[in-house]
Amino acid sequence: MKTEPFKIKAVITIEIDAADAYVIESHRRELNALLADLQARHGAARLDIKSRRPRLNPRASPPPQLGPGFEIVRARYAG
């Protein structure tokens, strides 16, 4: 019986607080060097760098929990 190999996807998340563009570029160079090492070992590694702004308002609270048999329906009036 032949089995197919498993495929996995590994995601590494690093959050960096940067004061200015020089700090960002320094971290980018360091991450690209680490990426080159990963690509040498594993081939298809990639680096996605995204800028994020801090939230101005807190996230909305989750919807209330209702008893069984009840459902919250949200509707938008378009007219």
Buried (B, 14 or more C-beta within 10 A) or exposed (E): EEEEEEEEEEEEEEEEEEEEEEEBEEBBEEBEEBEEEBEEEEEEBEEEEEEEEEEEEEEEEEEEEEEEEEEEEEEEEEE
